[in-house]
Amino acid sequence: MDKTVTPSNLSTLTQAVNTYLGFAVANTIEAIDAIGEVDLTETKKTLIENALVAYDMLSDEQALQVTNYDKLTQAVEKYNKFYNFALVNNSIVETELDNPVSLKETIDLYNSLTAEEKEALECKNKMNEIMIKYVTDLINSIPDTVTSANGALIDEASKQYNSLSNENKEAITNYSKLEGAIVQFEAIAAARRTLDFNGKEAKGDEFFTVAGTLKTGMSAVTYEGTIYNYALKLDSKGKITFTAASDDTTLVIVTDSSSVKIKVNDEVITPDSNGIITTKVNKGTVTIAKGSGEGHIYLVIVG
């Protein structure tokens, strides 16, 4: 017969455990208070790390008793801001103007700063040089004769140019080349573009980029009098991308099912009862991918 044995000094043991747990909470509170005013020194980093370790070792119940936890989260946030700010400053100083990768990395870091932090930078003149050089080089990399494959490059150059201050824009001496490229690309994109897979291969032009597996022996789909027997399998690898030249561009996608969902950029769309999607997309890169369920795309029409 089982018996439950209760130690005569259980209350003493319980009190000791609670006292020990209380010490852990008190030590964590003390470690947080020891952080003080945050700066970017190694000593301060160690104090913050010690407080984090102490807090992470607490149980959920103990953690609720740490009355100054907000002070710890604020210290971590402030230290990370200081660190990121210093990282950007150092990156600006060390950036080589003839290194495109270095230019882009520094610009990305710079754009992570707030407007107030950007204003506080010590080397704003060098940062202006970096942005002007990057945009100038980006525009120079656009070929004189534009094709539909250059859409992403033109879009990036336009975006970077538009992000410049008015003063920096005046320093872009080759802006007319960007303007000409935009005109050329808009003229190319104004024509209707189609992509299908009849003949067991992607049949379009460099306007589209296709990834994934082509499927044969599919049930035929008819659209505007043309029969399509081959399709792109829309699974985790299946994807079609292109660059729309303007907002409000018409996009038609012909699939084999009205139940499969297709993702167009961030929007998940369900085809109509005929398996057709007709929607509008805005200027820039457009990606067609799997939404939910595994389907097939027979035809894509842009414009």
N, C-alpha and C positions, 0 to 999 in steps of 0.2 A: 504494500500500500504506500502510495506516494505521500510524502509529507513536505510541507512548505516550512522552511526554517527561516525565521527572521532574527538576524543578529540583534543582540541586546543593545548594541551601540550604533544601530542604523542611523539614528538622528545625527549622531556625531559625524558619521561618514558623509551623510548628505550635506551637512553644514560645511565640511571640509571641501567637498566638491564644488559647492556654490561659491565658497571663498576663492578657490583656485580659478573658477571661471570668471569671477569678478575681477581678479587680478589681470586676466587676459584683456578684458574690456578696458580696465583702467590704463593698462600699458599702451593699448592702441590709442586711447584718447590723448595720453601723454606724448606718444610718438607724433601724432598729428599736430599738437600744439607746438612741438619742437621745431616744426618746419619754419614758422615765422614768415617774414617777408620773402617772397619768391624772387630769385634771380637765376642767372644761368651758370652759376658756379658748380663745380663737381660736388662740393659739400652739400649744397642744397639738393642736387639730384639724388644723392645718397639718402638724405633725410626723407625725401618723398618716397623713394623706393622702399625704405624700411617701414614707413607707415602703411604703404600698400600691402606689403608682405604680412604685417601684423593684422591688418583688417581682413585679408583673404583667409587667414587661418581661423577666423571666428566662425562659429555656427550661425545660422540664420537668426536664431533667437538672440545671440550675443550681439550680432551686427546691429540689431535694432536699438541696442542700448548705447551705441556710440553717438553721443550727442553732438559731436563736431564733425560728422562725416562730410557735411557740405563744405567745410573748410578744406578737406582733403581733395574733393573733386575740383574745387576752385583752384587749388594749388597745382594740380595736374594740368588743368586747362591753361593756366597762366604760363607754366613752364613750357608746355608744348608750343604756345604762341611765341614765346621768346626764342625757343629753339628754331622754329620754322622761319622766324624773321631773320635770325642770324644766318640760317642756311641760305636764304635768298640773297642776303647781302654778300655772303662769301661767293655764291654762284655768279653774281653779277661781276664781282671783281675778277674772278678767274676765267670768265667766258672769253674764248678766242673768237674774234669777229669773223674769221675765215673758216669756222667750223659750224656747218649748218645744224648738226645734231646738238651741239652745245648751245647754240642760239635758241633753238626750240625748247630745250629742257629748261633754260633760264626763264624764258617767256612763260612757260607753264607754271613754274614756281612763283613767278611774279603775280600771275593772275589768281593765285590762291590767297593772296593778301587782301585785306580790307582796304577801302579807300584811305582810311586814316593811316594804316601801316605803310601803304605805298608812299604817302606824303612824307612819312618819317624816315624813309630810306636815305642813307648817307651818300649814295652814288647814283642819284637820279639821272645825271648827265650821261653816265655810261649806259644806264638802262635805256635811255632814249636812243643812243647809238645802236644798241642791240636790236631794238624793235625796228628801227629804220633799215638796218642792214638786212634783217630777216625778211621783211616785206619786199624790199628791193630785189633780193636774190630769188624770192618766191615768184615774183612777176617775171623776172628774167628767165626762169625755168619753163615758162609757158612757151610752147613752140609758136613760130610765126603763123603757121597754118594750123588752125585748131581743128581737132576731130572730136567726136562725141566721147572718146576715151579721156579727154582732158577736163571733163566736167568737175570732178572732185578737186583737181588742182586749182582751177579757176575759182571754185567756190571757197576754198581755203584762203586763197590770195585776197579775195574780196572781203572775207570775214576779218582777216588780220588787218587789212587796210582800214576798214571801218572802225576797228577798235582803237586806232591811233588818235591822239589829240590833233586838233586842227594844225597846230604848229608842226607836229611830226609829219602830218600828211603833206604839208608844203615841201618837205624834204625828200619826198618820193619822186624822183626825177623821171621815172619810167611809167608813171600812172597811165599815160595814154595807151601804152601797150596793153594794160589790163582792160581798159575801156574797149579797145578793139577786139580783144579776146572774148569779152562778154557778148559783144554784138555778134561775132562769128558763131559762138556757141548757141545763142538764142535762136539764130537762124537755122542751125542744124537741128536743134531740138523742137523747133516749131513743126517740122514734118512728123507725120505719124510713124512710130517705130513699132515693129512687131518682133516677137520671139516665139518660134515653135520648134518642135523636135521631130518633125517628119523626116524620114531618111536616117533615123537613128542617131541624129546629132543635133546640137543646138544650131538653129538657123536664124540668125539675126545679124548683128554686126557688133563692132567693139563697144556699142552703146550699152550692151548688157554684159554683166559678169555672172557666170553660172557655176555653181558648185553642187555636187551630189551625183546621184545615179540615174541614168536614163533607163526607162522601162519600155520593153517591147511587148507585143502581143496583147495590148490593152484593148478594151472595148472602145469602139470608135466614137468620137465626139464630133458633132457638126456645128460650125459657127460661121454665119454669113455665107453659107453655101459651100464651105470648104470642109473636107473630112480630115480629122486628125487622129492618127493611130498610135502615136508615140508620146510619151510624157516624161516629165521630171518627177521622180519620187520625192515627195515632201516629207522627209523624216528629219532626224536631228542634224543630218549633214546637208540636206537639200536647201539651197538658198539662191535667190536671184537678186542682184543689185544693179542699180542704174542711177544716174544723176538727172533730176528734173531741173529744167532751166528756169522755170518760173512757178509761182504759186498757182494754185487752182488748176493743175495739170490733171487731165483725165487718165485714169488707170483702169484697164479692164483685165481681169484674170479669169481664164476658162479652166474649170476643174472637172473632175468626174463625179462629184458628190455635193449634195446640198447640206450634208451633215458635218463635213470636216470644216474646222475653223482655220483661217489663214491669218497670219500676223503681217501687217503692213506697217513697218516701223514699230511704233508702240501700240498700235490699234489692232485688236483682234476682231476679224470680220467673218461673218457667216455668209456663204454664197446663197443666191436665191434658189428657187425650186429647180432651176435648170443647171445649177452648179456654176453660176456666173457671178462674179463680183464686179461692180462698177462703182468706183469711188474717186475722190479727188486727193491729190498729194501736193505738198508745198515744195518750193524750190530747195534743192539740196539732194543729198544722198538718200535714196529710197531702198529699203531692204524688204524683200518678200520671203517669209520663212514659215515654218510650221507653227500653227497656233495650238490646236489640240486635235488629236486623231491623226492618222496617217493617210494622206491623200496624194493626188497627182495633179500637176499643172501641165495642160496641153498647149496653152497659148497665153501670151502676155501682149497687151497693146498699150502703148503710151502715146497720148496726144489725141 
